[in-house]
Amino acid sequence: MTQLSTTHKDGRLSADVIEEIIGAVSSIDYGSVEIVIHDRKVVQIECRKKIRINPGESNRKTAKL
């Protein structure tokens, strides 16, 4: 697990945390990204990928692993 410095002295998110959030969002086609915050600091980023299956459609998009 990678640990990042979450905030600058003025309380803004660090560039590392922003990059992680953007990477999490851009890495999934369907699903969700949850950002866990404790004491005004980002402590965890969770990604849930979903695979959509359309009945009768032979060319379904597969999840990237």
The 8 nearest C-alpha neighbors of each residue, nearest first, counted from 0:
[[1, 2, 3, 43, 44, 42, 45, 19],
 [2, 0, 3, 43, 4, 19, 42, 15],
 [1, 3, 0, 4, 42, 5, 43, 16],
 [4, 2, 5, 1, 15, 16, 13, 42],
 [3, 5, 6, 13, 2, 15, 16, 7],
 [6, 4, 13, 3, 12, 41, 16, 40],
 [7, 5, 12, 13, 11, 10, 4, 8],
 [6, 8, 10, 9, 11, 13, 12, 5],
 [7, 9, 10, 6, 11, 12, 13, 5],
 [8, 10, 7, 11, 6, 12, 13, 5],
 [11, 9, 7, 6, 8, 12, 39, 40],
 [12, 10, 6, 7, 9, 13, 8, 5],
 [13, 11, 6, 5, 7, 16, 14, 10],
 [12, 14, 6, 15, 16, 5, 7, 11],
 [13, 15, 17, 16, 18, 12, 5, 19],
 [16, 14, 18, 13, 17, 19, 3, 4],
 [17, 15, 19, 18, 13, 14, 5, 20],
 [16, 18, 14, 20, 19, 15, 21, 13],
 [19, 17, 21, 15, 16, 20, 22, 14],
 [20, 18, 22, 16, 17, 21, 23, 15],
 [21, 19, 23, 17, 22, 18, 24, 16],
 [20, 22, 18, 24, 23, 19, 25, 17],
 [23, 21, 19, 25, 20, 24, 18, 26],
 [22, 24, 20, 26, 21, 25, 19, 46],
 [23, 25, 21, 22, 26, 27, 20, 32],
 [24, 26, 22, 23, 27, 21, 28, 20],
 [27, 25, 23, 24, 22, 28, 63, 21],
 [28, 26, 29, 25, 48, 24, 30, 23],
 [27, 29, 30, 26, 48, 25, 49, 62],
 [30, 28, 49, 27, 48, 50, 31, 51],
 [31, 29, 48, 49, 47, 27, 28, 32],
 [30, 32, 47, 46, 33, 48, 29, 24],
 [31, 33, 46, 45, 47, 24, 34, 23],
 [32, 34, 45, 44, 35, 46, 31, 43],
 [33, 35, 44, 43, 45, 36, 32, 41],
 [36, 34, 43, 42, 41, 44, 33, 37],
 [35, 37, 41, 40, 42, 39, 34, 38],
 [38, 36, 40, 39, 42, 41, 35, 43],
 [37, 39, 40, 36, 41, 42, 35, 10],
 [40, 38, 37, 36, 41, 10, 6, 42],
 [41, 39, 36, 37, 38, 42, 5, 6],
 [42, 40, 36, 35, 5, 43, 37, 34],
 [41, 43, 36, 35, 40, 37, 44, 5],
 [42, 44, 35, 41, 34, 45, 36, 33],
 [43, 45, 34, 33, 35, 46, 32, 42],
 [44, 46, 33, 32, 34, 43, 47, 35],
 [47, 45, 32, 31, 48, 33, 23, 44],
 [46, 48, 31, 30, 32, 49, 45, 27],
 [49, 47, 30, 29, 27, 46, 31, 50],
 [48, 50, 30, 29, 51, 47, 28, 62],
 [49, 51, 62, 52, 29, 48, 61, 60],
 [52, 50, 49, 53, 29, 60, 59, 61],
 [51, 53, 54, 50, 59, 56, 60, 55],
 [52, 54, 56, 55, 51, 59, 57, 58],
 [55, 53, 56, 52, 57, 59, 51, 58],
 [56, 54, 57, 53, 52, 58, 59, 51],
 [55, 57, 54, 53, 58, 59, 52, 60],
 [56, 58, 59, 55, 54, 53, 60, 52],
 [59, 57, 56, 60, 61, 53, 55, 52],
 [58, 60, 57, 61, 56, 52, 53, 51],
 [59, 61, 58, 62, 51, 50, 52, 63],
 [62, 60, 59, 63, 50, 51, 58, 52],
 [61, 63, 50, 64, 60, 49, 48, 28],
 [64, 62, 61, 27, 26, 28, 60, 48],
 [63, 62, 61, 26, 48, 27, 50, 49]]
